[in-house]
Amino acid sequence: MRYFTRRPIIVSSRITPLTIIHFTRGAMTAAAAAAAAAAAATATKATTGPAPWRKLFLEHVQAMPSPELSLSTVRKTTSPSTGTVRYSPRVRTCIFRGLFAELPANPKNDAELNPDGVYESDYLTLTTDRRMDKVAEFFGVEAGSGKEEEEKMLRGSGGGGPVEAVFWVKETGTQWRVRGSAYVLAPDIEDDSSSGGKETIATLLSRMRRKGRDEDDKKKEKEKEKGWSFSREITAHFGNLSPLMRGSFRNPPPGRPIAAPLPGDDDDDDDGDDQKLLGQKVPGLDDEVARANFRVVVVVPEEVDRTDLSDPTRGRRWRYTYVGDGTEPEAPGGVVEDGWEVVEVWP
Ligand SMILES: Cc1cc2nc3c(=O)[nH]c(=O)nc-3n(C[C@H](O)[C@H](O)[C@H](O)COP(=O)(O)O)c2cc1C
């Protein structure tokens, strides 16, 4: 399928608040706080249209038997012997849970859903367990460092570390590589005392779009917007999982040696009791332990690389870079469309 054709440069007069804030610390600097406040103030004015890769990307993902992706992160480690800090890649399989603020319908989900038709975004959504290494990598800190401040930060919302999500869509012969920043939505996301929560919300809102711009609908939209919440979105994602998947957030800490005693486990008779800790089912939405470990991860894309190898005689490749509205293209042959520079490159 040939989706992208060379189109005239679209330079919109609309103003886009391009306030992407990268942070890896829970505490905000004064400058970051000001930027977050500015982003929040302008968030509802985000008017750029859907990303030019969005429609085709969703069509391709829907063609996959299971929406699996490889997610890469950067891991920080310090050598215990020399103290040398090293950054190395980590990649693992994850499931794509749809674009943020557009939860796929699941009739078995009992959670109260956010009102439909308020926001849409071009952000990828994943779910994970806060105790997994990738969460520290989203925050740019060392996993299991034992530093109290970092451990505290990892329990809350925030992050912004660099990631790449790769989808090989065999059905369409296309590889999609989505590069951006990953933000973690934790139970504190809307707490007044959570600077990580505030900053994450401001960052995400800065590029989320309000649906329905019709003048007549504006009043209704305002009402709906009031009823839209990030916390509800987290619960809705939890509710979208099967009871068995929800139960996995009650598992013993991922990556911990099985032979190491678990907190509260005083029986060392090695009788296999621990196995009952796996395979638990959580039928409801309020299980405290599971909810404390469950996280929604939102990837804000900055660059998308689409390689179409469906025609073996003529591979084609496009690079989409987020530049914001009103920006002139820089690459030869590039066009700017809805805030993204699109350029065809050699495969
Ligand atoms: C098919 C498949 C789907 C998976 N989906 C997820 C997922 O959506 N989220 C997740 O955190 N881990 C998922 N995992 C497990 C990860 O691949 C990985 O083992 C785990 O998250 C620990 O990774 P980490 O220690 O690098 O954080 C999946 C594994 C497989 C094989």
The ligand as a Tripos MOL2 file, in Angstrom:
@<TRIPOS>MOLECULE
LIG
   31    33     1     0     0
SMALL
NO_CHARGES

@<TRIPOS>ATOM
      1 C1          4.6500  -12.1280   24.2840 C.3       1 LIG1
      2 C2          5.1610  -11.3620   25.4740 C.ar      1 LIG1
      3 C3          4.5060  -10.2130   25.8600 C.ar      1 LIG1
      4 C4          4.9600   -9.4590   26.9480 C.ar      1 LIG1
      5 N1          4.3140   -8.3100   27.2790 N.ar      1 LIG1
      6 C5          4.8130   -7.5350   28.2790 C.ar      1 LIG1
      7 C6          4.2270   -6.2720   28.5630 C.ar      1 LIG1
      8 O1          3.2630   -5.8150   27.9140 O.2       1 LIG1
      9 N2          4.7610   -5.5480   29.5740 N.ar      1 LIG1
     10 C7          5.8370   -5.9900   30.2930 C.ar      1 LIG1
     11 O2          6.2780   -5.2840   31.2060 O.2       1 LIG1
     12 N3          6.4030   -7.1740   30.0380 N.ar      1 LIG1
     13 C8          5.9390   -7.9640   29.0500 C.ar      1 LIG1
     14 N4          6.5310   -9.1620   28.7600 N.ar      1 LIG1
     15 C9          7.6830   -9.6010   29.5810 C.3       1 LIG1
     16 C10         8.9340   -8.8600   29.1240 C.3       1 LIG1
     17 O3          9.3560   -9.3400   27.8660 O.3       1 LIG1
     18 C11        10.0850   -8.9710   30.1560 C.3       1 LIG1
     19 O4         10.4620  -10.3000   30.3390 O.3       1 LIG1
     20 C12         9.6900   -8.3620   31.4950 C.3       1 LIG1
     21 O5          8.9190   -7.2120   31.3140 O.3       1 LIG1
     22 C13        10.9260   -7.9980   32.3150 C.3       1 LIG1
     23 O6         11.7050   -7.0730   31.5910 O.3       1 LIG1
     24 P1         12.6850   -6.0120   32.2920 P.3       1 LIG1
     25 O7         13.3450   -6.7350   33.4280 O.co2     1 LIG1
     26 O8         13.6450   -5.6230   31.2370 O.co2     1 LIG1
     27 O9         11.8610   -4.8790   32.7720 O.co2     1 LIG1
     28 C14         6.0990   -9.9130   27.6730 C.ar      1 LIG1
     29 C15         6.7690  -11.0600   27.2600 C.ar      1 LIG1
     30 C16         6.3060  -11.7790   26.1870 C.ar      1 LIG1
     31 C17         7.0730  -13.0180   25.7600 C.3       1 LIG1
@<TRIPOS>BOND
     1     1     2 1
     2     2     3 ar
     3     2    30 ar
     4     3     4 ar
     5     4     5 ar
     6     4    28 ar
     7     5     6 ar
     8     6     7 ar
     9     6    13 1
    10     7     8 2
    11     7     9 ar
    12     9    10 ar
    13    10    11 2
    14    10    12 ar
    15    12    13 ar
    16    13    14 ar
    17    14    15 1
    18    14    28 ar
    19    15    16 1
    20    16    17 1
    21    16    18 1
    22    18    19 1
    23    18    20 1
    24    20    21 1
    25    20    22 1
    26    22    23 1
    27    23    24 1
    28    24    25 2
    29    24    26 1
    30    24    27 1
    31    28    29 ar
    32    29    30 ar
    33    30    31 1
@<TRIPOS>SUBSTRUCTURE
     1 LIG1         1 GROUP 0 **** ****
